[in-house]
Amino acid sequence: MKYVIDTSALIDGRVSKMLEDGEIVGTIIIPEPAIAELEAQANRGKMTGFKGLEEIGRIRDVANRRGFDVIFLGERPSADQIRLAKSGEIDNMIRKIAEDERA
C-alpha cells in the first residue's frame, strides 16, 4: 500500500511512531510541496517547520531499519504557491500526487 503524507501529518509527528509500531506498512510518499512548505516555515523561524522536517528524518530512519521505501514526489511549488498555502494551494498539489499514485 502507498501512503502520501501531508504537511499536517509531518508536523504532527505521529507517522514515524505509527511506522515503528507497524500500524502503517508500505511505501511512504513525501510530497515535495510539503517539504517546500516546511522549509519555508523553518526559514521564517516557525517551530512547525522544524518539527515537520525532523519528522521526515525520523520516518527515513524507521524506513531504513524496517526495510520499506520512502520516496519524494512532485514538483516544488513556486514562491507564490507557498505564499498561498493557507488558501489550499499546497494541499491541492499533495492531493494530485495522491491521486496520481492511487494512494
JOUR-V88005 format. One record per residue. PSI is psi as a letter, one per 20 degrees, with the letter a starting at -180 (999 if undefined). BURIAL is b if it has 16 or more other ideal C-beta (glycine too) atoms within 10 Angstrom, else e. Layout:
BEGIN
psi: (PSI	PSI)
burial: (BURIAL	BURIAL)
END
This chain:
BEGIN
psi: (q	q	p	p	p	r	g	g	h	g	h	h	j	i	g	h	g	h	g	h	i	j	h	p	p	a	p	p	p	o	p	h	h	g	g	g	g	g	g	g	g	h	h	j	j	p	h	h	g	g	g	g	h	h	h	g	g	g	g	h	g	g	g	g	h	i	k	r	q	p	q	p	q	r	q	p	q	r	h	g	h	g	h	j	h	h	j	j	g	g	g	g	h	g	h	g	g	g	g	h	i	l	999)
burial: (e	e	b	b	b	b	b	e	b	b	b	e	e	e	b	b	e	e	b	e	e	e	e	b	e	e	e	b	b	b	b	b	b	b	b	b	b	b	e	b	b	b	e	e	e	e	e	b	b	e	b	b	b	b	b	b	e	b	b	e	e	b	b	e	e	e	e	e	e	b	e	e	b	b	e	e	b	e	e	e	b	b	e	e	b	e	e	e	b	b	b	e	b	b	e	e	b	b	e	e	b	e	b)
END
